[in-house]
Amino acid sequence: TGLLLQEMTMAGLHELRFTEEKPLLRGQDAELENSDVFLSAADTDWKEHDIETPYGLLHVVIRGSPKGNRPAILTYHDVGLNHKLCFNTFFNYEDMQEITKHFVVCHVDAPGQQAGASQFPQGYQYPSMDQLAAMLPSVVQHFGFKYVIGIGVGAGAYVLAKFALIFPDLVEGLVLMNIDPNGKGWIDWAAAKLSGLTSTLPDTVLSHLFSQEELVNNTELVQSYRQQIGSVVNQFNLQLFLNMYNSRRDLDINRPGTVPNAKTLRCPVMLVVGDNAPAEEGVVECNSKLDPTNTTFLKASGWQGAPSALSLQPGKLTEAFKYFLQGMGYIAHLKDRRLSGGAVPSASMTRLARSRTASLTSASSVDGARPRACTHSESTEAMGQINHTMEVSC
């Protein structure tokens, strides 16, 4: 299936038509293509695009343009959300902007999930999870990205993982938050159907996004998301996306050496989950199926569901992301603005950085050549028989 999708997608790329870009901020549509200056988010124009792919239109919002060999940061949101509801607070966090000013940032909305999206007609066949992944090369080609670093949450994490499996040369690294690599069994499917008959669509989505403890105790945040899910995202389109996510198949990955011809993610991966998050069991299982020499497992206390992490405590994830990029060689040094110019990470993040740099070759500057991931033998020679997958509480 993956090879067929790749052939169909790559063949279709030659016939794609793209709509004209639409500036989101009036009077600020200066292009950055010939500029090497790092601009702050406040000085940079966000623009939205509707890109035609082999499986329909894809709404994308982008800031900046590719510079040198640096990858783009590409995000994909969870079910019930769109790029704004999922990532706005996180990407507007001051420390995160210190990171993203070095990269072009590209937010992808799943078909029909963006604010103001037209409702799909009755009988519309929503793209499968494999097809959603196969839409992304159209984005890469349109903007001229060489490769991307993906940040995905929930359903978006599954889509990006599938994308990396089908098109490994286009993916430089992945941050997968609350990923569940397993398809639903028939018992889970029946339970979801029954829940759909007795619960409203926003309630069904909230039980996916938040833990039961958060639903009870974090009522203000939950109510805010309930209101936005019900009013911002088209409910018919959302139901189609949810149905397709619930009908996903198991992600076809196995740890190298465990089964013949095992498939796994070849790029560096950071798995992220909160204590007692709804997806905790799935993330732990995903961790067990990935190559430990290029995987970091961040299990954080203090937040559970992804919305509480991204909205209420973005600093933890931002710090982890800094060290993930540093280990890949894209950030030469890190400064903590809360301290007097010193690069002084916390103890837990120091361990996280060591896990990452143990399995990757770091470059010396942001504009340097693309870092080359070490082979298993190189990593073993450097560190001995050490499992580089780490559980970090921060």
N, C-alpha and C positions, 0 to 999 in steps of 0.2 A: 504493500500500500504506500509506504514511504517513497519508494523509487518511482511508482506511478505518479504520485502527487508531484514529485520533483520534476519529472519529465513534462507533465502537463503545465506546471507553473512556469518553468523556464521557457517552454515553447510559447506560452501565452504572453510572456513579458515583451516580446517583440511587437505585439499588436495592441499594447495598452494605450489608452488615451487618458490624459490627465486634465483636470479642471484647473482653471486659473486660481492662483493663490489669493486668499482674502485676508488682508491685514486686520488684526483684531483691534489695534490701536491706531486711530486716525493720526495722520501726520508723522508717523514714525515707521515708514516702510523702507528705510535705508538698508541695503543688503550688506552683509558682513563678509562676503566671499573674498574680498581683497584685503581684509583687515586681519592682522595678527594680534591686535590688541584685545586683551581679555576685558569684556564689558560686564558690568553688574546686571542682575536681572532687571533692575529699574530702568536701565539704559537700553535694553534689548527688546526688540519687537517679537511678540508672539504672533504667529500666523497660522491660520487653519487651512487645510487642504482636504478636498474630497478626491481620493485616488481610486481609479478604476482598476480592479484586479480580476483575475480569472473567476472569482466567486462573488463579484459584486463590489459596490463602493465601500471604501473604508475612510472614515473620518480621522484625520490626523492633525495634531497641533504641534508646531515646532518653533524653537527659538534658536537662532544662530545658524551657522553653516559649517560644513566639515572643514577642519584645519589639519593639514599634514596627515600623519598616520594615526591621529587620535580617533578612537571609535566614537560613535554616537551613543548616548544613553537613551534607550528605548524602553518605555513602560507599557504595561498591559494590566488593566484593572480587574477586579473581581466581579462576580455576578451581583446585580443590583446596583452597581455603581457605574461611574464613567471616570474619565481621567481627572475631572475636577473634584468629584466627591471622594475619590480614592487618594489622590496625590497632592492636591493643592497645598494643604497645610505643611506637609512634609517638604515639598520643594520650595516653599516660601520661608522655611526655617533658615535663619541667618547663616548658620554653619553649613547647611546644605548648599546655599547659594555660593559660598566660598569654594565649594567643589565644582558645582555645575557651570561656573563661569569659564572653566577650562574646556568644556565640552558642548557640542550641540545636543540639545535635549529634544526628544521626540516622544510625544504622548499619543498612543493609539487607542481609539475607542472601538470596542467591538461593534459589529454592524447594528445600527439602529439604537445604540445605547447613549449616544451623545445628547446633550440638552437640546430640545427643539427638534429632534429627529422626527421625520414623517413616519406614520404607522405603516408597517408592512401590510400588503393585501392579504385577505383570507387565502389560505392555501400556500402561502409563501414557504419555501423550504429553506430553513435557516442553515447556514454552513455548519458542517460537522466540525469537531475539534481539530481534526487533521486538516480540514480545509481552511479553518481560521489561521492555523499555523502557515499554511501554504499561501496565504494572502500577503504575508509579511515581506517576501522578497520584492514585491512590487514597491513597497515603501523604501526598501534599501536602494533599489535601482533609481527610483525617482529622485531621491535626494543625493545620490552619489556617495552613499556611505560605503566604506570598505568592509566594515564589520560593526557589530553593535555589542554593547554591554546591556543586557536586559534586566529590568526590575519588574517582577510579576508578583501578583497577589492572588491567591486562591485559584480561580479559573484562569486568570491571566498567567499565573505561574505555570499551570499545566500547558497552556498554549505555547509559552516561550520554551518550555522544556521540549515539547514536540517539535517546535521550530528548529531547535539546536540539534535534535536527532536527525531531522530530514536534511537540514542545510548547515552542517557543522562548520563549514568554512566561513559562514557569515556571522558567527557568534563568538565573541572574544571572552565573554564571561557572563555569569548569570547570578542574580540575587533572587532566590525563590522563597517567597514568604507564604506560609500556610499551604504548601502544595500537598495535594492528595494524589498519589500516583495510581490509586486503585479505582477501577470502575465499580459501579454499584452492583451488588449481587441481587438476586430476585427478591430476597427479603427486604433489603434496603429500598429497592424499587417500589415494592408494594407499600412500604411504610411511607415513602415520599408521596405516592399517589393518595394514600389515605389522609396524609397531612394536608395535601392540596385541597381536599374536599372539606376539611374542617377549619383551615386557617386561611387568612388573607395572604395575598402574594407578598406584601411587605413583611408580614410576620414570618413567613417561610424563609425569606431572604435574611432577616435578622437572626434567625436561629442558625444560619450558615455563617454569618459574619461574627457573631458574638457567642461567648460561652453562656451557659445557663446562669452562672454567678453574675456575670456582667449584666445580663438582661434584667436581673432582679435588683442589683445594687447600683448600677451605673445608669439610672433611669434618664437623666438629663441628656447624656450623649446618645443613648438608644432612641429616645424620642426625637432627637434632632435628625438622626439618620432615617427613622421611620417616615418623618415628614418629607424629607428630601427624596427618598426612594419612591414615595407615592406620588410626588408632584413633578420631579425633575426628569425622571426616566419614564419613557412611554411604557405603560404596563403590558400591552400586547407584545411589544418587541422584547421586553424583559422576560416574559413567560417563555418565549421561543428560545432565548439564550439559556435560561435556566433548564428547560427541558433538554436541550442539547448537552449541556454540561452534565446533567444527571444521567445521560445515556452514554457517557464517555466509556472507552475501553481502558483496560489497564495500560499504563505507560510501559512500553516494552523496554525495560532497562534491567540489567543485572550486573552485579559487581564483577569485574574482570577476573576470570579464573574459576568462577563458581559454576558456570555452565558453558558448554561448547559455543563458540562464536557469540559470546555475550555482547550485547549492545549497552553502551553507557554514554553519559555526557562527557565529551572529550575536553571541554573547556573548564576553567576554574569555576566552582560553584560555592555560593554561600547560602545555606539553608537557614531560614529564620522562623522561629515559632515562639510563642509565649507559653508560660506555664498554664496548663489546663485549658489551652486554646482548643476550639472544636476540631482543628486539624492536627493536633499534637501527635496522635497515633500515626497518621498518614505521613507526616514529616519525618518521624523516627524511622518508619519503614523505608521511605525514600533515601534517607541517609545510609541505611544498611545496604542499599543497592548501588551506591555510587562509589567511584574510585576514591579510597581514603587519601591518596596522595595529592588530590587537587580539590578536596571538599572540606569546607568549614561548616560546622553545625553550631549555630548561635541559638541557644535556648535561654530566653531572658525572663527573669522574674519581674513582677511589677506591672505587666500587662498581659492580656490573653488574646483577645481577638485583634485582627489587623487594624480595624478603625481606631481602637484605643491606642495602639502603638503609634500609628501614623499621625493621629490627631492630637493626642495628649502628651506623648513622650517621644517626639521625633529625634531628640538628641541622642538617644541610645543607638538607634538605627543609623543615624548620620555618622556617629563615631565608628561604628563597625564598617560602614561603607567606605570611609576614608582609608582604613587599614586594608580593606580588600583591594582598593585601587592602588594603594602604595605597594602592596605585594605583587601586583601585576606590572609595576614599573611606570605607572602613569602620573604619579605624584611624587616628586623628589623628596619633599619634606612636608611635615604637617605642623601647623601652628594652632595652639589653643588660644583663641582670642580672650578667654577668661583669665589666662595667665599672662605674664609679662613677656610675650613673644617666644616662650619656650615650647618645644615640642615634647610635652610631658603627658603621655597617655596614662589612663588608669591601669591598674594591675591586670584586670580582666582583659582589657583591650590589648595590652602588651602580649599576653598569651595568644590572643587571636591573631595579632600581627605575626608572631613567630610561626604559628601554624601555617599561615598563608605564604610567608616568604620561604619557608622550608621546602615548599613544593613548586616554587616558581622562580624563574630568573628575573630579577628586578632590573629595569633600565635606570639610567641615571637622571633622566629628565622627562618632563611632560611631552616634549616634542621629539623625543628620541624614536628610534625604530620600534616597531611592534615587538613587545616582549615575546620570547619563545618559552612555552611551557616545558619544564623538564620532563624527560621520559621517566618511567618508573625506575629504571636502573640508576639514572642520575640521582633521583631523589633518595633512593635506598643507599647509594654510595655516600651521599652527604649526611644523611641522618640516621642510617641504620634501619632496622625493621621497626619503624615507629608508625603508628596509626595517626595520620595528620588530621583526622576528623575529630573536632573537639566540641565539647559541650561547655558553653560559657554562660554563667549567670551574671548579669550586670544590672 
